[in-house]
Amino acid sequence: MTRDPLFVFYDGGCDLCAGALAWALRRDALGLVRPVAVPSPEAERVLGPSTVHALEALHAWSEHSGLVTGPDAVAALLARLPRWGWAGALLGAPLVRSLARPAYRMVARHRYAFDRPGCALPRR
């Protein structure tokens, strides 16, 4: 399991994104996951002044790994969670990654269809 903090930039207006991050935070026993809603000053500092592209996919940044997006960000997130590192490693495997990218794009494109009220993270 990777132990460096991971800043996860998520669409603060999307219940699916925020709900998935809330799920991860409940499992983050080591406190390594730092959620950052986009847009925000912190997101702009790391991602640059145009954070609009960050609304198209999950972005994650750590000092060790740098910036990763989409399924690579999900893999990095899972790698920080106790008992979920295997899932992060599996998602990062070349064959799985090649299948995950188009699946991720499809879900991301239609993510508002999955919205559900009462998410545990603040909306922008």
C-alpha positions as CSV (number, residue, x, y, z in Angstrom):
1,M,0.0,0.0,0.0
2,T,1.3,3.4,-0.9
3,R,1.5,5.7,2.1
4,D,2.0,9.2,0.6
5,P,-1.1,11.5,0.8
6,L,-3.2,11.6,-2.3
7,F,-5.2,14.7,-3.3
8,V,-8.3,13.6,-5.2
9,F,-9.9,16.2,-7.4
10,Y,-13.5,15.4,-8.1
11,D,-16.6,17.1,-9.7
12,G,-18.2,18.7,-6.7
13,G,-21.5,18.8,-8.5
14,C,-21.7,15.1,-9.2
15,D,-23.2,12.8,-6.6
16,L,-21.6,9.7,-8.2
17,C,-18.1,11.2,-7.9
18,A,-18.7,12.5,-4.4
19,G,-20.4,9.2,-3.3
20,A,-17.5,7.1,-4.6
21,L,-15.1,9.4,-2.8
22,A,-17.2,9.2,0.4
23,W,-17.0,5.4,0.1
24,A,-13.2,5.6,-0.1
25,L,-12.9,8.1,2.8
26,R,-14.9,5.7,5.1
27,R,-12.1,3.1,4.3
28,D,-9.2,5.5,4.6
29,A,-8.0,4.4,8.1
30,L,-4.6,6.0,7.6
31,G,-6.0,9.4,6.5
32,L,-4.1,9.4,3.2
33,V,-6.9,10.6,0.9
34,R,-7.5,14.3,0.6
35,P,-10.7,15.2,-1.3
36,V,-10.7,18.5,-3.2
37,A,-13.9,19.7,-5.0
38,V,-13.4,21.3,-8.4
39,P,-13.6,24.2,-8.8
40,S,-11.7,25.4,-5.7
41,P,-8.6,27.5,-5.0
42,E,-6.6,24.3,-4.1
43,A,-7.7,22.6,-7.3
44,E,-6.6,25.7,-9.3
45,R,-3.2,25.7,-7.5
46,V,-2.5,22.1,-8.5
47,L,-4.3,21.7,-11.8
48,G,-3.8,25.2,-13.2
49,P,-6.2,28.1,-13.8
50,S,-8.4,26.2,-16.2
51,T,-9.8,23.4,-14.0
52,V,-12.7,22.7,-16.5
53,H,-10.9,19.6,-17.8
54,A,-10.9,18.2,-14.3
55,L,-14.7,17.9,-14.4
56,E,-14.4,15.3,-17.2
57,A,-12.5,12.8,-15.1
58,L,-11.3,12.1,-11.6
59,H,-7.8,13.6,-11.1
60,A,-5.4,12.6,-8.3
61,W,-2.0,14.0,-7.4
62,S,0.6,12.9,-5.0
63,E,4.2,14.0,-4.6
64,H,5.4,10.5,-5.4
65,S,3.3,9.8,-8.5
66,G,2.4,13.2,-9.8
67,L,-0.9,13.8,-11.6
68,V,-3.0,10.9,-12.9
69,T,-6.5,10.9,-14.3
70,G,-9.5,8.6,-14.9
71,P,-9.0,4.9,-14.1
72,D,-5.4,5.7,-13.2
73,A,-6.7,8.0,-10.5
74,V,-9.1,5.4,-9.3
75,A,-6.2,2.9,-9.1
76,A,-4.1,5.4,-7.1
77,L,-7.0,6.0,-4.8
78,L,-7.6,2.2,-4.2
79,A,-3.8,1.8,-3.5
80,R,-4.1,4.1,-0.5
81,L,-6.9,2.1,1.1
82,P,-6.2,-0.8,3.6
83,R,-7.3,-4.1,2.1
84,W,-8.0,-2.5,-1.3
85,G,-4.4,-2.2,-2.6
86,W,-4.9,-5.4,-4.7
87,A,-7.8,-3.7,-6.6
88,G,-5.6,-0.7,-7.3
89,A,-2.8,-3.0,-8.6
90,L,-5.3,-4.9,-10.7
91,L,-6.8,-1.8,-12.2
92,G,-3.2,-0.6,-13.0
93,A,-2.3,-3.8,-14.9
94,P,-1.9,-3.1,-18.6
95,L,-4.7,-5.3,-19.9
96,V,-7.2,-4.2,-17.3
97,R,-6.2,-0.6,-17.8
98,S,-6.8,-0.9,-21.6
99,L,-10.4,-2.1,-20.8
100,A,-11.0,0.3,-18.0
101,R,-10.3,3.5,-20.0
102,P,-13.2,3.2,-22.4
103,A,-15.5,2.0,-19.6
104,Y,-14.5,4.9,-17.4
105,R,-15.1,7.4,-20.2
106,M,-18.6,6.0,-20.8
107,V,-19.5,6.2,-17.1
108,A,-18.0,9.7,-16.7
109,R,-19.9,10.9,-19.7
110,H,-23.2,9.7,-18.2
111,R,-22.4,10.3,-14.5
112,Y,-25.2,12.7,-13.8
113,A,-27.7,9.9,-14.7
114,F,-26.4,8.1,-11.6
115,D,-27.0,11.0,-9.2
116,R,-28.6,10.3,-5.9
117,P,-29.5,12.8,-3.2
118,G,-27.9,12.9,0.2
119,C,-24.2,12.5,-0.6
120,A,-21.7,12.7,2.2
121,L,-19.4,15.3,0.6
122,P,-20.0,19.0,0.1
123,R,-21.3,20.1,-3.3
124,R,-19.8,23.2,-4.9
